[in-house]
Amino acid sequence: MTSQSQGIQQLLQAEKRAKDKLEEAKKRKGKRLKQAKEEATAEIDHYRLQREKEFRNKETNVMGSQGNLSAKIEEQTTEAIRNLTSSYHRNMENMMKKLLSTIYDISPEIHPNFRPAV
């Protein structure tokens, strides 16, 4: 009976060791998963920072060229205003003369469709 009792004890001890090893393996697996998650998070953060930096550089390039474009448009607008103003001053005198001559030089005529009252 003692040998049977010893056999049971050995089996219980073996089962306990297997259970301990299983728990230790679960802990190691949990640690490794946690470590892998931290590594992945760090890698994602690094990638995000890199992409944001590239985006800011491209944005700066585009916005810089838009600034140049804005200055160019402003210059063109100023030039167009200058041209229109000079054209106005050149043609104002002639236009006023034509307008006044049209208003003052009236030649009264009877309309061809007019029928005198009988």
ROBABA-230135 format. One record per residue (C-alpha): residue number from 1; chain; x, y, z. Coordinates in pm, whole numbers, padded with zeros to 5 digits, always signed. Example, Ala and Ser with C-alpha at 12.3 -4.5 7.8 and 13.67 -1.06 7.14 Angstrom:
// ROBABA-230135
NODE  num  chaine    east   north      up
NODE    1       A  +01230  -00450  +00780
NODE    2       A  +01367  -00106  +00714
END
This chain:
// ROBABA-230135
NODE  num  chaine    east   north      up
NODE    1       A  +00000  +00000  +00000
NODE    2       A  +00283  +00233  +00070
NODE    3       A  +00412  +00185  -00279
NODE    4       A  +00068  +00262  -00411
NODE    5       A  +00054  +00564  -00183
NODE    6       A  +00400  +00668  -00301
NODE    7       A  +00287  +00628  -00661
NODE    8       A  -00012  +00850  -00597
NODE    9       A  +00211  +01103  -00424
NODE   10       A  +00446  +01101  -00721
NODE   11       A  +00156  +01144  -00958
NODE   12       A  +00022  +01435  -00750
NODE   13       A  +00366  +01594  -00740
NODE   14       A  +00408  +01549  -01116
NODE   15       A  +00065  +01698  -01172
NODE   16       A  +00157  +01991  -00946
NODE   17       A  +00485  +02046  -01134
NODE   18       A  +00301  +02032  -01468
NODE   19       A  +00045  +02281  -01338
NODE   20       A  +00326  +02511  -01216
NODE   21       A  +00503  +02487  -01551
NODE   22       A  +00176  +02560  -01731
NODE   23       A  +00114  +02867  -01514
NODE   24       A  +00470  +02984  -01568
NODE   25       A  +00433  +02938  -01944
NODE   26       A  +00108  +03140  -01935
NODE   27       A  +00286  +03418  -01744
NODE   28       A  +00573  +03419  -01995
NODE   29       A  +00322  +03426  -02280
NODE   30       A  +00139  +03718  -02119
NODE   31       A  +00469  +03902  -02066
NODE   32       A  +00571  +03839  -02424
NODE   33       A  +00233  +03960  -02557
NODE   34       A  +00262  +04272  -02345
NODE   35       A  +00617  +04330  -02468
NODE   36       A  +00512  +04273  -02832
NODE   37       A  +00224  +04518  -02787
NODE   38       A  +00461  +04782  -02645
NODE   39       A  +00706  +04727  -02931
NODE   40       A  +00426  +04756  -03187
NODE   41       A  +00298  +05076  -03021
NODE   42       A  +00649  +05225  -03025
NODE   43       A  +00691  +05130  -03392
NODE   44       A  +00351  +05280  -03480
NODE   45       A  +00437  +05602  -03296
NODE   46       A  +00771  +05623  -03477
NODE   47       A  +00601  +05566  -03814
NODE   48       A  +00330  +05823  -03735
NODE   49       A  +00590  +06086  -03639
NODE   50       A  +00785  +06017  -03957
NODE   51       A  +00475  +06050  -04178
NODE   52       A  +00364  +06369  -03997
NODE   53       A  +00709  +06518  -04054
NODE   54       A  +00691  +06434  -04426
NODE   55       A  +00339  +06580  -04442
NODE   56       A  +00453  +06904  -04275
NODE   57       A  +00742  +06932  -04522
NODE   58       A  +00510  +06884  -04819
NODE   59       A  +00258  +07124  -04668
NODE   60       A  +00529  +07385  -04623
NODE   61       A  +00639  +07342  -04985
NODE   62       A  +00282  +07373  -05113
NODE   63       A  +00193  +07665  -04888
NODE   64       A  +00517  +07838  -04981
NODE   65       A  +00435  +07808  -05349
NODE   66       A  +00084  +07933  -05276
NODE   67       A  +00239  +08235  -05107
NODE   68       A  +00437  +08305  -05424
NODE   69       A  +00123  +08249  -05630
NODE   70       A  -00066  +08493  -05411
NODE   71       A  +00201  +08759  -05458
NODE   72       A  +00198  +08697  -05834
NODE   73       A  -00182  +08734  -05851
NODE   74       A  -00163  +09052  -05643
NODE   75       A  +00096  +09194  -05882
NODE   76       A  -00116  +09105  -06187
NODE   77       A  -00424  +09263  -06028
NODE   78       A  -00235  +09582  -05953
NODE   79       A  -00109  +09595  -06313
NODE   80       A  -00462  +09541  -06451
NODE   81       A  -00598  +09821  -06229
NODE   82       A  -00320  +10051  -06348
NODE   83       A  -00400  +09972  -06714
NODE   84       A  -00771  +10031  -06665
NODE   85       A  -00710  +10361  -06486
NODE   86       A  -00479  +10489  -06759
NODE   87       A  -00727  +10378  -07027
NODE   88       A  -01006  +10560  -06841
NODE   89       A  -00808  +10883  -06824
NODE   90       A  -00710  +10862  -07193
NODE   91       A  -01062  +10796  -07322
NODE   92       A  -01269  +10995  -07074
NODE   93       A  -01244  +11324  -07266
NODE   94       A  -01345  +11175  -07603
NODE   95       A  -01627  +10975  -07451
NODE   96       A  -01770  +11279  -07272
NODE   97       A  -01761  +11476  -07598
NODE   98       A  -01946  +11198  -07784
NODE   99       A  -02203  +11164  -07510
NODE  100       A  -02267  +11538  -07487
NODE  101       A  -02289  +11576  -07867
NODE  102       A  -02546  +11298  -07878
NODE  103       A  -02751  +11468  -07608
NODE  104       A  -02723  +11826  -07739
NODE  105       A  -02752  +11764  -08112
NODE  106       A  -03118  +11671  -08136
NODE  107       A  -03290  +11689  -08470
NODE  108       A  -03663  +11657  -08411
NODE  109       A  -03837  +11437  -08666
NODE  110       A  -04179  +11283  -08687
NODE  111       A  -04178  +10911  -08654
NODE  112       A  -04268  +10731  -08977
NODE  113       A  -04554  +10545  -08809
NODE  114       A  -04715  +10859  -08675
NODE  115       A  -05068  +10922  -08815
NODE  116       A  -05212  +11263  -08758
NODE  117       A  -05550  +11273  -08597
NODE  118       A  -05815  +11341  -08860
END
